Amino acid sequence: MKRMHIHLGVEDLASSVRFYTSLFGVTPTVLEADYAKWALEDPRVNFAISNRCESRVGVDHLGIQCEDKASLTEQATRLADAGQPVVHQESTVCCYATGQKVWVSDPQGIPWETFVTEGNSTEFGENFDRDLLNEKRTSAGKQEKCC
């Protein structure tokens, strides 16, 4: 079973952690100085917030968290079949986790990541370069959307 992923950029992490802890009724499963994540079962969502989103406040990106590599491969194939250019990250450290990702922008330019988490990390890791998605969309003849 897959899990919906939502990542928001926030200005004040501490007040946002208090708000979302109250909203969800549970404490974060991961809490760092610049990042928090709730792995919720009801609703089944991986909800993350950070103040590392290049000063963006609000929706940073959306995604689908897969349970295993086979599910990620299936999801990546469906994304490619949808006609949008994809960017593969075979091995990455991001959001205090290691794993594999496939990135795509929807027709409006909203970034989506499909990923499988393989382990934990003591570092936040890399920020995804959104210009790669825009370059692929532009070179594929798609109208470029930029925030």
Secondary structure as GFF3:
##gff-version 3
##sequence-region A 1 147
A	DSSP	beta_strand	3	9	.	.	.	ID=ss1
A	DSSP	alpha_helix	13	24	.	.	.	ID=ss2
A	DSSP	beta_strand	30	32	.	.	.	ID=ss3
A	DSSP	beta_strand	35	41	.	.	.	ID=ss4
A	DSSP	beta_strand	44	50	.	.	.	ID=ss5
A	DSSP	beta_strand	58	66	.	.	.	ID=ss6
A	DSSP	alpha_helix	69	81	.	.	.	ID=ss7
A	DSSP	beta_strand	86	94	.	.	.	ID=ss8
A	DSSP	beta_strand	97	105	.	.	.	ID=ss9
A	DSSP	beta_strand	111	120	.	.	.	ID=ss10
A	DSSP	alpha_helix	130	139	.	.	.	ID=ss11
###
